[in-house]
Amino acid sequence: MEIALKIVLIVFSLGLIAVVLLQKGKSAGLSGAITGGAEHLFGKQKARGLDLFLQRLTIAFAVGFFVLALVVSYFVEK
């Protein structure tokens, strides 16, 4: 059971790393700061669905990672 939980924890950690790296930053330096206001004012809806999906997937992976880390630590101590 302990080995299976550790494998699932590794899968969650790799998934969390991948999802975080797939997200684009909120601003890309100075150019992002300058154009960010224009995009907000005029709207940029092309990649909004993908960004929202990646945000929710990040939350799911993070919650799963922390819960699994607690469960694995509980079983390791016994």
N, C-alpha and C positions, 0 to 999 in steps of 0.2 A: 504494500500500500504506500509506503514511504517513497519508494522509487518511482512509482506512477505519479504521485503528487509532485515530486521534484521535476519530472519530465514535463508535466503540464505547466509548472511554474516557469520552466525554461521557454516553453512555447509562448506563454503569455508575455514574458519579458522581451523575447525577440519580436513578437507582434507589436508590442508597445513601442519599441525602438523604431520599427519600420513605419508605423503610422505617424509617429512624431516627425520622422525625417521626410515623409511624403507631404506634410503640410507646408504651405508657403508662409513666409513671415508676414507679419502685419505691415511692416514697412521695409523697403529695401534701401536703407540708408537715406541720404539726403533726397534722392529722386523720389523715393516713396513718400517722404514727408511733404514734398511739393505737390505731387500728383494725387496723394491720398485724399486731400480735400475735394479735388475735382471729381474723383471717382465717387466719393460719398455724396456730393451734391447732385451729380447727374445720374448716378446709379450705375453699378456694374454688376449685372446679374448672370453673366456667363458661367462662372465657376462657383456660384454661391451654393448650389446643390451639393457639389463635391466637397466644398469646404465644410458645410454643415454635417455631411456624412462622416468626414474624417474627424471632426470634433467629437461627435457622438461615439465613434469607434474608439477614439483615444480615451474617453471617459470610461467606456466599458472595459477596455484593456487595463486601465489603471486600477479600477475598482477590483477587477478579477485578480490582478497581480497582488494587490495588498491583502486581499482576503486569503489568497492561496499562500502568501508568505506567512501570514499568521497561522494558518492551518499546518503548514509544513514545520514551522518552528514548534508548534505544540506537539506534533508527533515525534520530532527529533529528540525532544527533552525526555520523553517517556522511555 
